Amino acid sequence: MAKVSREMVENSGINVDELVELLVKNAAAELTTFYYYTILRINLIGLDG
């Protein structure tokens, strides 16, 4: 299934390797933001919550 999906995306004119690289970078940025705000929230409410 992954091969068929990749071929469909490539046939539409999209560079799949560049797309994957952008998606990985975006996921890393989202994870960093989530981690930062989770730590910030814990520090604000304290361990007793």
C-alpha positions, -999 to +999 in steps of 0.1 A: +000+000+000+028+024+008+044+019-026+011+027-044+005+058-022+041+070-029+036+065-066+003+084-066+020+114-048+049+113-072+026+112-102+009+143-090+042+161-093+052+163-056+088+156-045+081+129-019+115+131-002+112+169+003+076+163+016+088+138+041+116+161+053+092+190+058+067+168+077+094+155+100+106+190+107+071+201+114+064+172+137+096+180+156+086+216+160+051+206+173+066+181+198+090+208+211+062+232+216+040+206+233+069+197+256+076+233+264+040+242+273+036+210+293+066+218+314+054+254+318+019+243+328+033+219+354+055+246+368+025+270+371+001+246+388+026+228+409+028+191+416-004+192+437-024+204+407 
